Amino acid sequence: MKDKNIAQNQKTEYNEDMKRRINPMVDCVFKAILGAEEHKNLLIHFLNAVLEPRGYKKITHVIIKNPYNEKEYETDKLTIVDVKATDNEGSYYQVEVHLSNEPGLKKHMLFNWGDMYQKQLSEGDGFEMLKPVISIWLLEESLITDSPSFHHQFLAYDPKNKIILCEDFNIHLLEVKKWKKKVESEEDRWLYFFKEGRNLDADAPPEELKTSEMEEAMGVLKEFSEKEKAYDRYRNRMRALSMVKSFENKIKNLEVEKDSALKEKDSALKEKDSALKELKEK
């Protein structure tokens, strides 16, 4: 009887362990979902969900340029985590996830797009060989504060004359925080998954996520939850991200203190100038 109780307790502990919540927007998990060779179909589905409704050609095949490698995440070291791929037409894709909006993030987006664009050419290649680069940024926090839309597309566009300079430039922002819980498209389904994934039970997903692609993506979350080695990688990444966030907050606080000190100094100088002016007038 005692052995049976012990076994029951162990089973209960195991079941509780099975329910560990995993955030799909943590970089190592995100890349395991969209950047792994065995889940290449998920990347194709995600790209089509985001791009096809906006006039892009349907993608049927991709080659992942930097496949997910679990060894990259065995320590707390923060590396650049994105998904790079090309399709059967030669277009390039970059998908990146960010949990917080770092200072200069907008310029970072332009830099990363430009870096991928210019790296297509080898010495002696002509510019006509360049192919479009479509960059998709999945942001947990809102970046475009003066618009309620969760999806923004940026082009090299002349708004006065309504002319696109070159169709090669494409940057898409998906702001997860702005997305409302209403699934009307495959893009909505992905936004639902990324926004609520950490709160969902992979064994009992909501009706909106009962599709083959979403069940496969939920399976990756389940793997990170159940397998100790994968969960350790996840915890290490969370710990490292927390340290970075803490450091960023300290920097922000120092900047606020610096601005406050400069304002006080400026105010004191103005008072001094005013006092000197009064003395001279007397």
N, C-alpha and C positions, 0 to 999 in steps of 0.2 A: 504493500500500500504506500509506504514511504517512497519507494522508488518510482511509483506511479505519479505521486505528487511532484517529485523532483522533475520527472520527465514533462509533466504538465506545465510546471513553472518555466522550464527551459523553452517549451513550445510557445508559451505566452510571450516570453522575452523575445524570441525569434520573430513572432508575428508583429510585435511592436517595432522591432528593428526593420521589418519589411516595409513599414509605413513612414520611414524617414522621408521628409519632403525635400525635393530637389528643384532648384530654380533653373529652368532651361536657358536663362539668359546669362548664367555664369559661364565665362568663356570656354572652359574645357568641355562643358556639357553641350553648349551651343555648337561647338565644332564637331563633337561626336555625332550630333544629329545631322548637320548640314554639310560636314566636310569629310565624312568617312566613306570610303569606297563601297562598303557594304550597304550604305544608305544613300547612294548616289541618286536614286529615284526621288528621295525627299528633297534634295537640292533642286532637281528639275521641277518638281511640283511647286516648291516655294517660289522659284524664279518666275514660273508661269503665272502663279497666283498674283504676284506683285506687278508683273510687267505686261502680261497679255491684255488685260482690260484697258491698258493705256496705249494700245496700238502696236506693241512689239510683236514680232513673229513668234509663233509657238516654238519652244525649245524642245527638242526630242532627244538630244544627246549632249553630254558635257564631259570634259576631261578635267578632273580636279588637279590643280597645279601643286597644291601643298596639302596632301591628305592628312587627316587626323592621325596623330601618333601619340599614344598614351604616355610614352616615356618623356615627352616634352613637359608633362605636368606632374612629375613625380616629386618635385621640390616646390618651394614657395616662390621660386624665381618667376617674375612676371615677364612674359614674352609677348611679342605682337601676335595677337590671335585674330585671324580673319580667314575667310574661305576665298580662294582664288580659283577660277575655272574659265575654260573657253568652251564655246559651243561648236556645232558643225558648220556654222557660217563664219567662224573665225573671231566673233565678238568675245570680248573679255568681260568677266564678271568678278566683282569683289563684294563680299558680304561681311560686314563687321558689326559687332555688338558692343554697346557701352552701357554700363550700369550707372555711371555718373557723367555729368558734362564738365569736362576739364576746361580750364581757361584756354581760349584759342581753338576750341573744337572745330569751329567753322573753317578756319584756315587749315587745320589738320586734315579735314575732308578734302579740300582742294589739293593739298600737298600729296596725299595718298593717291588721289585720282591721277594727278600729273606724273607721279612716280611710276605708276603702272602703265600709263600711256607711253611715256618716253622709253621705257625699258623694252618695248616691243622691237625697237630698231637696233640692229647691229651696225658696226662701222661700215659705211658704204651704202647702206639701205636708203632708198628714197622715201620721202614723207608719204607718198601715195600708198605705201605698204601698211600704214597705220590702220588699225581696226578700232571700232567703237569700244569704249570702256564704260560699262554700266556699274556704278558703285551704289550699293544699298547699305544704309546705316540703320541698324535697329537700336533705338535709344529707349532706355527705361524711363528717363526723365524727359520733360518737355524742353525743347530748345527754341522753337519758333513761338514766342510768347504772344505775338499779335495775330495769331490765326488759330481757330478751333480745329482745323483739319489735322488728322493724324498722319496723312500721307502727303508729302510735298515732293514735287519733281522739279529739278533745276536744270536748265538748258543754256547753251550759248545763243541767246535770243535777243533780237532787237525789238522791243515792245512797241516802239513808235511806228515802224514800218512792217511789223509782224513778219520778220524774216529770221530763220535760223541760220546762223553762220556756218555751223558744221554739226551734223547729227552725232558725231563721235562723243560729245560731252554729255554725260548723263549722271546726275547724282540724285538718289532718292532717299528721303528721310522717313522712317516709320517711327513715330513717337507713341510708344505703347501706352503711356499714361493717359493719353487723350482718347484712346479707343474706347468706345462705349460697348457694353456687353450685348451686341446684337449681331448675329451671324447671318449675313446675306450673300456672302461670296467665299471663295476659297481663301482669299486674303484675310477676311474677317476670321476665318477658322484658325489661321496661323497666328493672328494677333491674339485671339482668345487663348491659344495654347501658350504663347510666350508670356502673356500677362497673368494667367491664372494657373499655369502649370504646377507651380510649387504647392498649390492648395488642392490639387486634384488627386484622386485615387486612380492609379493606372489600371487597377482591376475593375473599376466601376466608373468609367468616364461619363461625362454628360452626353446627352443625345447628339449635341452639335459636334462632338469630337469622335463619334463612332463611325469613322471612315478608315479605310485601310492605311492611309498615310498618317493620320493622327494616332492610330493605334500603334503604328510602328515607332513614331516619335515618342509616344508615352512609354513604349518598351525600353527606349534608351534611358529615360528617367528612372524606370524600375531597376534597370541594371546598375545605375549609379547608386541607387538606394540599397540594393540587396548585396552587391558584391563589395567586400571590405576594401579591396585594393582600389576599386573605382571610387568608393565613398571617401577613402583617405585622400585621394587626389582632389576630390571636390572640397573637402574640408581645408586642405592646404591652400587651395585657390581662394576660398572664402576668407581665410586668415590673412593671406597676402593682400587681397583686395581691401580688407578692413584696415590694414596698416596704411595702405596708400590713401584711403579715404580720410583717415585720421591725420595724415601728413598734409593732405590738401586743405583740410579744415584749419590746421595750424597756420598754413600759409595765408589763407583768407583772413584769419583773425589778425595776423601780423600786418596785412595790408590795410585792414580797417583801422588798426591802431596807428599805423603810419599816416594814413589820411587824416585821422583825427588830430594827430600831433601837428601836422602841417597846417591844418586849418586854425588850430590854436596859435601857432607861431605867426601865421598871416594876420590873425585878428590882433595879436599883441603888437605887431609892427604897425598896423593901421592906427591903433590907439596911441602909440608912441609918436607917429607922424602927426596925428591930430593934436596931441598935447604940445609938440614943438611949434606947430603952426599957431596955436593960441598964444604961446609965449612971445612969439615974434610979433604978433598983432598988438600985444600989450606994449 
